[in-house]
Amino acid sequence: MPVQWQKSSFSGVEGGNCVEVALAQPRLLLREGDSPGKVLAMAPRGLLALIRHIKSERQRDACACTLDNPTSRGEG
């Protein structure tokens, strides 16, 4: 059975600038839309950990920007 790749609805019509995901039991497959030959396979827990890490880094960076720029907190 062929792998069915899915992409975010935010990817746009052309779809070259997105990350695609597919299920290939027991692994999840990830690939870049414009480089479909390069595939990363991982356990679902691994993907969950990756997403949590990215989100925490984004929050950390957002907090650092706010602390570095007082006007972004409305103090200017």
N, C-alpha and C positions, 0 to 999 in steps of 0.2 A: 504494500500500500504506500503510495507516495506521501511525502510529508506535506502538510498544508500550512503554509506560512501565513501569519497574521501580522498586520501592522496597525499602528494607531490611526484613528481618523484625522489626527492633526498632521499627518504626513503629507497631505496634499494629493493632487491627482497623479503626478508623475511618480511619486513614491521613492525616488532615489536617495532622499536625504532622511532616512529613518532607520530605526532598529526594528527588525522583524523577529518574531518568536514563533516557535512550533513545538508541538509535543511529540516526542518519540520515546515512548515508555521505556525505561523509567526516567528518562532525562528530558530536560528542556533544551531546545536549540535556539541560539541567538545568532543573528548575522546583521551586518550593515547592508542596507538596501542597495547601495551602489557598489558593493563588493560581495555578491551573493556566494562566491566560492569559498569564502573564509567563514567557517562556522565554529562557534563555541558551544560545547555541550556541558551542561551542569545539572546537578540535582536541583529540584525545586527549592530546597533549603538554601542552596548556594545563591540562587537568584534572589530570594527573599533577603538574605544577608547583604548582597550587593546593593539592592534598592534601599534598604535601611541605612547603609553606610553613605550612599550618595545623598539621601535626604538629610542625614545628620550633618554632613559636610556643608550642604547648602545652607542649613540653618546657622551653623557656626560662622560661615562667611557672611551671612546677612547680619548677624549680631555684631561681628567685628566691624563691618561697614558702618553700622549705626553708632557704635561706640567711638569710631575714629572720626565721625562727622556729626558733631552735635546738632547741626541745623537739620539733619534728617529726623531728629526727635522733636522738632518744633521749638528748639531753643535758639533761634537765630533771628 
